Amino acid sequence: MDESLEQTLDVRDMLCSQALARVAQAAARCQPGHVLNVWLNAADVKHDLTVWASQRGAQVEEMTELSLRISLR
């Protein structure tokens, strides 16, 4: 994948609402086909981001226990 279509976000140590807002802002600036690589460190944040992205039709992959790959459509 073209690296210009990927963005890495670090939401470690953020509350769910803060992490979700940061990812939503980044996603709003992206076009379909972009990928957000998200670093996190809390299960509740991972769950909320997974639900949020899935509801928007994005594909979500758990890359590691501490990261998600959100492919925007």
Summary of the structure (lengths in Angstrom):
residues: 73
radius of gyration: 10.9
end to end distance: 14.7
largest distance: 30.8
contacts: 202
relative contact order: 0.24
helix: 40%
strand: 29%
